[in-house]
Amino acid sequence: MKINNKPLFPDGLSDEAASVLCAFLYALADACESRYLAQLLRHREAQQTLYDPEHPWRFRPTDR
């Protein structure tokens, strides 16, 4: 497998182009978060209820 060392974004953008690009990415992230908010929250909740790797036999009281 060949590793792609090309930068994700091109060099030499004008100030205006960089500003427009950032505004677009923020709007895209906002739209994505709005669309999938319930799933994102459910995933975060699941990540917080993982077992303790030091004591895998212990469960949180709400997990039983």
C-alpha positions as CSV (number, residue, x, y, z in Angstrom):
1,M,0.0,0.0,0.0
2,K,1.4,3.4,-1.0
3,I,1.1,6.2,1.5
4,N,-0.3,9.4,0.2
5,N,1.9,12.3,1.4
6,K,0.0,15.0,-0.4
7,P,-1.5,17.6,1.9
8,L,-5.3,17.5,2.3
9,F,-5.7,21.2,1.4
10,P,-3.7,23.1,-1.2
11,D,-1.1,25.7,-0.4
12,G,-1.4,29.2,-1.6
13,L,-5.1,29.9,-1.1
14,S,-6.0,33.6,-0.9
15,D,-7.3,35.0,2.4
16,E,-10.8,35.1,1.0
17,A,-10.7,31.5,-0.4
18,A,-9.4,30.3,3.0
19,S,-12.2,32.1,4.7
20,V,-14.9,30.7,2.4
21,L,-13.5,27.2,2.7
22,C,-13.6,27.4,6.5
23,A,-17.1,28.8,6.5
24,F,-18.2,25.9,4.2
25,L,-16.6,23.3,6.4
26,Y,-18.2,24.8,9.5
27,A,-21.6,24.8,7.8
28,L,-21.1,21.2,6.6
29,A,-20.2,20.1,10.1
30,D,-23.2,21.9,11.6
31,A,-25.6,20.3,9.0
32,C,-24.1,16.9,9.7
33,E,-24.4,17.3,13.5
34,S,-28.0,18.5,13.2
35,R,-28.9,15.6,10.9
36,Y,-27.3,12.9,13.1
37,L,-27.6,14.4,16.6
38,A,-29.6,11.6,18.1
39,Q,-27.1,9.0,16.8
40,L,-24.1,11.1,18.0
41,L,-25.6,11.4,21.5
42,R,-26.4,7.7,21.6
43,H,-22.8,6.9,20.6
44,R,-21.3,9.2,23.2
45,E,-23.6,7.7,25.9
46,A,-22.4,4.2,24.9
47,Q,-18.8,5.3,25.1
48,Q,-19.3,6.6,28.6
49,T,-20.8,3.3,29.8
50,L,-17.9,1.1,28.8
51,Y,-16.6,-1.2,31.5
52,D,-13.5,-0.4,33.5
53,P,-10.5,-2.2,31.8
54,E,-8.7,-2.4,35.2
55,H,-11.8,-4.1,36.7
56,P,-13.8,-5.7,33.8
57,W,-16.0,-7.6,36.2
58,R,-17.4,-4.4,37.6
59,F,-20.5,-2.9,36.0
60,R,-22.0,0.5,36.5
61,P,-25.2,0.3,38.6
62,T,-27.4,1.4,35.7
63,D,-26.0,-1.4,33.4
64,R,-27.7,-4.2,35.3
